Amino acid sequence: MIREDLRNIAIIAHVDHGKTTLVDQMLKQSGSFRQNQVVEERVMDSNDIERERGITILAKNTSVHYNGTKINIIDTPGHADFGGEVERVLKMVNGVLLLVDAAEGPMPQTRFVLQKSLELGHRIIIVINKIDRQDARLNEVGDEVLELLLELDASEEQLDSPILYCSGRAGTASMSPTEQGKDLSDLFHTILDYIPKPEGEPEEDLQMLVSSIDYNEYVGRIAIGRIERGTLKQNQEVVVCDYHHAKEPYKSKVVNIYQIEGLTRVPVDTATVGDIVCFSGIENITIGDTLCAVTNVEPIPFVKISEPTMEMTFSVNDGPFAGRDGKYVTSRHIRDYLFRETLKDVSLRVEETDTSDAFKVAGRGEMHLSILMENMRRDGYEFLVSTPKVLYKTIDGVLCEPMERLLVDVPADAVGSVMEKMGSRKGELLHMNNMGSRMRIEFLIPARGLIGYKNEFLTDTKGEGVFNSIFDGYQPYKGDIARRFSGSLVAFETGDSVPYGLYNAQERGILFIGPGVPVYEGMVVGYSQKLEDINVNVCKKKHITNMRSSGADEALRLVPHKELSLEQAIEFIAEDELIEITPKNIRIRKRILDNGLRQKARNRKDS
């Protein structure tokens, strides 16, 4: 049977190329909202962090109806750290819309998601978006995408992919680069004509792969996937199995079935071949499991997700201020949360350590792990994290490390400083293109060379640089790289910071705190340009004498302090430091808080 009334597509692109904005317009123009309905911008980015940062983190399903055909759409993340989300949802679709910015052209993540789509044999519709940009390069970008398809060994059919010219913000699409179009009808018609219709036998035994997991407090775990064969009915008995035989097949029952209509899940009694459905009732189901008929147990192969490249240690907060802010502070709480996350996030790996208070957490990169930490602190958790470490591999007896393909877009006058920093971080120049007053440079660099570089890069380019990287593979170890070129200003005693103490400390470096902030011995309150750590007493008050004038303290001029975000703290910390993360505060501290003990440990290390 061929489903004439259904198409399944994913929208893939590099970060900030306009996927979620285009989905907004597709929902509006297909009649998913009432005429007078007030709809937020980027309606698919439902998560608070997604809205704040303007990025998509989780792949999400929606659907529209056009000319009697239902189009299931999956909006995917564009940031490289969330590539695992893209890899697994591509199994649910028959074709993809590849979005490319009309000015920036193909970027590192464009290559990654396109390669995964080509490997699965999906049909591609190329959408050149943001054609209303003043610096748009429509014909050149079209040629760059075709060159990328050739480079990635696309089939003849994939090389003959249609190209559309869109403005996601204006809600227009056109087959011609010289005309803007009035609405998205050209895009909808291309999807209906070019994306393959789902095929399969509804009368055969059920087979369905679980590609995504959601959680609801009332019904428990909700699995999402596409029915490959047969029909799924409410209260049907099924067998859950997996292709790699990691667990024994077991019988269970599907309680509720939902289909996605617009932004809501609608309960249904049955679903058939090609339908993307959500179902509840099976408690231990995970991503990669297959639902089969009881009479025919036949698991579906699951795409191999790329492995994590970076690891951090999460541990219980044992500092002087432990338990002041957090609701969940014990190792049991932290362990349960982390292992629960691995069920939803296939790119995340959690391992127990020798002690019950610490867990090794591996992910795709700094942002991947920092989003996990941010979600934990917003949910009331309090914990410590260590410095990020890359995960090495031994290949044919040679120690190898993860490499990143880095693409930077910088003003011409900043090229020198970027080249200098790349040299000290073992970066290898691949390409350099002149783009008017700007230069686009591509490097191959060890992943550990990028830790702590993002903020330096923005400073070197006066905030005008564009910085994108993606995992490229493993290469032999490139040698030592200096982690940091500054020392820490460490609080000497416990108390509240006062202007007089801060005034004396600011001469030693840049402070992270202002007056009236509780500090403890061993807490990092700033950094200095010297390589060694400096103890400062930010709680020190001025002695009262009879010579003191009433307005003396008002004359103390404090330099504005630099408050670190979570990502900046991850980039900053040294090997002997930890980040204390609570719902209200992000603090950096030394592993050994006592100044005397810390000095003894340093002396032992030096000797």
KADA-V50304 format. One line per field, one symbol per residue. psi: psi as a letter, one per 40 degrees, with the letter a starting at -180 (. if undefined). Layout:
BEGIN
psi = ???
END
This chain:
BEGIN
psi = hhgdeiihiihiiihfefddddddddddeefdiidehhhiifddgeidddddefihdhhiiiiihhfehhhhhhhiiehdefddddddedeeieiihhhhheddahiddddddddddddeeiihhhhhifeeidfigddddddddddddddefiiddddfiihihihddefiiieheeididaeddddddddddhiihiiheeiiihhhheihihhddeahhihihhdiahhihfihihhiidefdihiiiahhdihiihhbeihhhidiiahdhhiiiiehdeiiheihhiideghgihihhhhiiieiiihhihhfideheddidheiddddddddddddddheehhhiiadieeihhhhadadddddddddddddeeihiiiaiihihiihhfehhiihiihhhihiideedddddddddeefihhdihhhgbeihhhhihiiddeeheddddddddefeeihhhiihdaiiiheiihhdifiiihhhdiiahiidddddddeeeahieiaiehhiihehheaiieidiihhigeehihhhieehidedddehhhhhihhhidddddddiidfiihhhideihihiidhdhdddddddddddd.
END
